[in-house]
Amino acid sequence: MEIQGRIKMVGETQTFGSNGFRKREIVITTEEQYPQHIMVEFVQDKTDLLNSYQVGQQVKININLRGREWVNPQGETKYFNSIQGWRIEAVQAESGVENMPPVPPADAFAPAGDLKEEDHDDLPF
């Protein structure tokens, strides 16, 4: 799966436990009718993928949905979900629109007034 949006926040790398588990979070805001702020975790060696990205950048992130079960000390079973990123890439702006020359307004063109009567039907079929 993948999600796309603009980077809102890039967190610092956090280290947990004695074995050095690393995690880094990024929040992107989707660009749709109702924008969503989606937090994505990058873990272990994938945390370094975020080093070259900054707030405001448009990105596409490949993700995996993760779920786990936990039984609390009272014996209640709880379920947790997380969104884990494994690839991130910058999204380039659509260059086709930006490189097009400006189009003059319709009123800049004068109507053709020198048509002859026999020119009205010059189609070859």
Secondary structure, 3 states (H helix, E strand, C coil): CEEEEEEEEECCCEEECCCCEEEEEEEEECCCCCCCEEEEEEEHHHHHHHHHCCCCCEEEEEEEEEEEEEECCCCCEEEEEEEEEEEEEECCCCHHHHCCCCCCCHHHCCCCCCCCHHHHHCCCC
